[in-house]
Amino acid sequence: MDVNGELIKESSCEDIEGLLSLYEASYLGSSGEYVLSHAKEVTKRHLNKSLSQLSPELYKKVVEGLKLPRHMRMERLEARRYIEEYGHEDDHNPNLLEFAKHDYNMVQLVLQKELVEVNRWWEHLGLSTQPGYVRDRHIECFLWTFGLLPEPSFSRCRIEIAKTIAILLVIDDIYDTYGSYDDLVLFTKAIQRWDMNEMEQLPEYMKICFTTLYNTNNEICGKVLRERGLSIQPFLYKTWLDMAEAYMLETKWVKRGILPSLKGYIENGVITSGTCMALVHLQFLILDGVTIENAQHLLDSYPKFFTLAGTILRLWDDLGTCKEEQERGDVVSSIYILMKEKNITCEDEGRKEILQLINGLWNDLNAELLMPNPMFLPLIKVALNIARACQVIYQHKDGSYLSNVGNYVKLLFYQSVDF
């Protein structure tokens, strides 16, 4: 390509593998990189035109790339997909392929052991014994956790974060569906005061939830204090306080019939998505060199990459669960707010606008990889993995979000790669 982003030779249009590589590379661009942005449009146009002339193998590769570029795919799902693709290549290395299959299956055994521990913890809580109040979603939580932390070495961190996400989803259900307004006010006050005595007036299922949150939080604080010598209670408490107040704000919107602005909805939705909660926990669980002093900013505001990943998650959540949420009575969604603000009458057009917002957020998130402080790079990669996980899990055309989750759970945790 020349400096203007145009293909230099006509023969370049015939190099499909080269066009596909350039197309994939363009998704690593950040805001303001106009040549890469233009390259994305040029290569996408030529690749679409070439589809009818491709071999079956190359056709499949191009279609998959156009549907979801590699940069946006969940790491371990992509590993499994590529193992199959590589095995069909004529020049593949049999030894390397066998090693990759062994690696995949060995990691899967580690994940199965982690799942057993998470399942044991969940059953011990007794939350699922509360009829009609709590859904069993701990396996779903572990899928998200694995999307965030695909490296085998993060086994203990995955278990801890899976617990916090499971509690988050219970709290989400309580605010969205099960809790009465008066009980939610009391539940929010209990979290604000962080006092076990405050839960005496709560229904039984809320008492169990608050006790679980309180104890799990203290366990993680104790773990970090023992292993790193850091007292992180104020940081973790703030994330749960922020979420409780954000959930309560959504409840007030519904009760009072208020439709917030898109900006206000997203700012609040970033918090209720759980992104900031997960990243604050992980800052103290996986980062080397973190101290109370260099983490102090978390008590004032969250870093930009927290917000970017959280916004992508919130928008994809709305795209992927909108119909299911409507059936449960939740009508506040970024899609419908945007449609109202822009006078759009077609839902498909509203969805396209949301997807355009997401693409712009990806460019900004890519730019965060260039952050000058390398200490935060592992956490920025987690933020990227959050965006990748929701990009994959929520992007379903058939079935529902939960059926999509079930398919990925089977594929990642239970179906080994055949030799």
Secondary structure, DSSP 8 states (H G I E B T S, - for coil): --TTS--SSGGGGG-HHHHHHHHHHHTT--TT-HHHHHHHHHHHHHHHHHGGGS-HHHHHHHHHHHHS-GGGS-HHHHHHHHHHHHHTSTT--HHHHHHHHHHHHHHHHHHHHHHHHHHHHHHHHTGGGSTTT----HHHHHHHHHHH--SGGGHHHHHHHHHHHHHHHHHHHIIIII--HHHHHHHHHHHHHT-GGGGGGS-HHHHHHHHHHHHHHHHHHHHHHHHH----HHHHHHHHHHHHHHHHHHHHHHHHT----HHHHHHHHHHHTTHHHHHHHHHHHH-TT--TTTTGGGGT---HHHHHHHHHHHHHHHHHHHHHHHHTT----HHHHHHHHTT---HHHHHHHHHHHHHHHHHHHHHHTT-S-GGGHHHHHHHHHHHHHHHHHS--SSS-HHHHHHHHHIIIII-----
